[in-house]
Amino acid sequence: MLEDFDYAAVDSPGYKEDSVREDIIAPLLRKAGYNATGPTRMERSKTLVHPFVMIGSKKHKINIIPDYTLYHNDTAVLVVEAKAPNEEVVRSVHVEQAYSYAIHQEVRCAHYALCNGRELSIYDIHTLSPLLMIACKDILSQWHKVEKFLLPKYLLRLELRAFLPDFGLQVLKMGIDYVFAMDGLALQMITKSNEEVYTACATCLLGGLDCMANFDFGQDILAAILKAIPVRQADQLRMAFRTQPYSIDADCKIVVCWEASLGETIQGPYEKFIPLIVTPINRIEYVATNTTGQVDPMATLACIPQLLA
């Protein structure tokens, strides 16, 4: 398990490539959800029928067989090569060989990675520099970044990397089920989900992690918002909710202080999220210029223990 591994072992003269593969890469891939069988699987030491890449009329010999070729529903998404701690995983012949393997006609995946026990580097075939370069000892503490370059959903749909972690899911993982009092929260997109429910999103800080929070509320909360903001902006909201796509960019100009609690887990088009259900609304302001409006709800909670559920 990565959690139990002592990275001081990497400095031992006897620590070689096979140890990197067994101690670090294999547990890392299992944590990312890859198994020996199933739709999200890993194939070890895949042998190429034709071990060369054609460049014009010349054959370019591929001299390595990456330790892992990762698949999702039989589509190759990433190749991973283990190297010894004294070998480079940036700007080296090893990187060039891994690239050649990734673009091979029998593989054809857009991403490749190398790990030497000290660092993990992940590349896209369309760029020269690594997409991700991280010290192996930091992989677990920075997992919210690492998973965006290992999980199939991110490798197949690159636009999802821009998604912030869902606030609701993050606090649930921490075992927290409070009534959150959120002050100075600047609303971004507001959407009419159905005739009774509206959803507003806003960025929040959970400790030092940027998250996206989704807030569900009913007609009563909407009425309070419409009453608090200027007439022209209120009319714009009403009009937006009458025509598709039934949403409007609030541009962080509507700033609220309200309380909310965790709702039920929802499977969205790309990933799961947990909305927060708005209860009392204490204050609404409209600012002429937008604001990032980020708050740290955990810090706010510490000041108002009477609001804990």
ZIDABEL-V997017 format. One record per backbone hydrogen bond with DSSP energy under -0.5 kcal/mol. NH is the residue of the N-H (numbers start at 1). CO is the residue of the C=O. E is the energy in kcal/mol with one decimal. If there is no record, write none. Layout:
NH CO E
NH CO E
This chain:
4 1 -0.9
5 1 -0.6
5 2 -1.0
7 5 -0.8
9 6 -2.1
10 7 -1.1
11 8 -1.3
12 9 -1.7
15 12 -1.9
16 14 -0.8
19 16 -0.6
20 16 -1.7
21 17 -2.2
22 18 -2.1
23 19 -3.2
24 20 -1.8
25 20 -2.2
26 21 -2.3
28 24 -2.0
29 25 -2.6
30 26 -2.0
31 27 -2.3
32 28 -1.5
33 30 -1.4
34 29 -2.5
35 40 -1.8
41 39 -0.7
41 71 -1.3
42 35 -2.4
43 69 -2.6
44 42 -0.5
45 67 -1.6
46 43 -0.5
46 66 -0.5
51 49 -0.5
52 50 -2.4
53 60 -2.5
55 58 -3.1
56 54 -0.5
58 55 -1.8
60 53 -3.2
60 58 -0.5
61 59 -0.7
62 51 -1.9
63 61 -0.7
68 80 -2.2
69 43 -2.4
70 68 -0.5
70 78 -3.6
71 41 -3.0
72 75 -2.3
73 39 -2.8
75 72 -1.5
76 74 -0.6
77 70 -2.9
78 70 -1.2
79 111 -1.2
80 68 -3.0
81 113 -2.4
83 115 -2.8
87 84 -2.3
96 92 -1.7
97 93 -2.3
98 94 -2.2
99 95 -2.2
100 96 -2.1
101 97 -2.0
102 98 -2.3
103 99 -2.0
104 101 -1.0
107 104 -2.1
108 104 -1.8
109 102 -2.3
112 123 -1.6
113 79 -2.9
114 121 -2.4
115 81 -2.1
116 119 -1.7
120 134 -2.7
121 114 -2.8
122 132 -2.3
123 112 -3.5
125 110 -2.4
127 124 -1.7
131 122 -2.6
132 122 -1.6
134 120 -2.2
136 118 -2.4
138 135 -2.0
139 136 -1.5
142 138 -1.7
143 140 -1.4
145 142 -1.9
146 142 -2.1
147 143 -2.8
148 145 -0.8
149 146 -2.3
150 147 -1.0
151 147 -2.4
154 151 -1.1
155 151 -1.8
156 152 -2.4
157 153 -1.1
160 157 -1.8
161 158 -1.8
162 159 -1.3
163 160 -1.6
165 210 -0.7
167 212 -2.6
170 166 -2.1
171 167 -2.3
172 168 -1.8
173 169 -2.1
174 170 -1.0
175 172 -1.7
176 171 -2.5
179 307 -0.5
180 178 -0.7
180 260 -3.2
182 180 -0.7
182 258 -2.9
183 181 -0.6
185 256 -2.4
186 184 -0.6
186 293 -0.9
187 185 -0.6
187 254 -2.7
188 201 -3.1
190 248 -2.6
191 199 -3.3
192 246 -3.1
193 191 -0.9
193 197 -1.5
194 197 -1.9
198 217 -3.0
199 191 -3.1
200 215 -2.5
201 189 -2.2
202 213 -2.0
204 211 -2.5
205 295 -3.0
206 204 -0.6
206 209 -2.7
207 205 -0.7
208 206 -0.6
209 206 -1.9
210 208 -0.5
211 204 -2.9
212 165 -2.7
213 202 -3.0
213 211 -0.5
215 200 -3.3
216 276 -2.7
217 198 -2.5
222 218 -2.1
223 219 -2.6
224 220 -1.7
225 221 -2.1
226 222 -2.8
227 223 -1.9
228 224 -1.4
229 225 -1.4
234 230 -2.4
235 231 -2.4
236 232 -1.7
237 233 -2.0
238 234 -2.3
239 235 -2.5
240 236 -2.2
241 237 -1.8
242 239 -1.4
243 239 -0.7
243 240 -0.6
246 243 -2.3
248 190 -2.1
250 188 -3.2
250 248 -0.8
252 187 -1.6
253 250 -2.1
255 253 -0.7
255 285 -2.7
256 185 -2.6
257 283 -2.5
258 182 -1.9
259 280 -2.4
260 180 -2.1
261 277 -1.8
262 178 -0.6
263 275 -2.8
266 273 -3.1
268 266 -0.8
268 271 -2.1
273 266 -2.4
275 264 -0.7
275 273 -0.5
276 214 -3.3
277 261 -3.5
278 216 -2.7
278 276 -0.6
279 259 -2.9
282 257 -2.5
282 280 -0.5
283 257 -1.7
285 255 -3.1
287 253 -2.7
291 252 -0.7
297 205 -0.5
297 295 -0.8
299 296 -0.7
300 296 -1.8
301 297 -2.5
302 298 -1.5
303 299 -0.6
303 300 -1.3
304 300 -0.6
304 301 -1.3
307 304 -2.2
308 305 -1.5
